[in-house]
Structure formats: structure tokens, C-alpha cells
Amino acid sequence: MKTHLTLILLLLGSALSAQTITGKWKTIDDETGKPRSVVKIEKRGDKYFGTIERLFREPGEEQDPVCEVCPGSRKNQKVIGMEIITDMEYDADDEEYTGGEILDPESGNLYDCKLWVEDGNLKVRGYVMFLYRTQTWLPYE
């Protein structure tokens, strides 16, 4: 009986540690610490994608901006509704999401991306070769 209970607890613990990235996340500005946007991450097939649903803008700022510096089909597209995370795949061995890209709509730069959940928050790493920056996104209700 103890063996069965131990096995059940181990399986339950491993299932809880593999937290999903789907849902809404509040992005935080690195410099000011203020909320910048809400990104909704969803699964389509075996891949994950993130779309900007809301921007937190100051009263004097453009409330519904377009991305004039974005590459390709995103050029001059509205930022609200823009897909900024593409083609992420779950790596069960490392418990992270990799293989896709993330777009910075302010600079228009595309970065390779890695995502993982840590302490209930989403860690978002954009990188080029060995240079990277990691942000912490918070759950958004």
C-alpha cells in the first residue's frame, strides 16, 4: 500500500512541475518596472504562439500604435493583436519551450526564444547566439 501511495505522489508531483505557458501574461518594462502589455499564449497543434491583447500606455502615448519598424508582413501592423511569439515547442526533458522566435515590437528585432515557468511566473528569454536577455512575465487575471 505504501508503495502505491508513493508512486501516486511521485506521478502527481511530476505532473504539477510541468506547468503550461498557455494563458495571459503581463509583461513588465525592464527599466521602469511598470506593466507594458498583456500577451495571450495559446497552443495550436503542437506549437505555442503569443499575441499582444492589451497595452498599458500613458495618456500622452498613442493608444493603438502600429509597428513601423517590424519586419515583413508585420510592418505597419497594429501592435494590439500582433503575434509576437511564434512556433514554440515543448521540450519535456528540459521542461521548457524552445525552437521559436519572439519579436520586440518597439525595435522590430526578432530573437530566438526560450520560455519556462518558474515559481508561477513565465521566464522569457530572447537571444542571438550567446547573448540573451531574460524577462519575468506575471500571470494576468
Helices and strands as residue ranges (DSSP letters): H 2-17, E 23-28, E 35-44, E 47-55, E 66-67, G 72-74, E 77-78, E 83-91, E 96-104, E 109-118, E 121-128, E 131-139
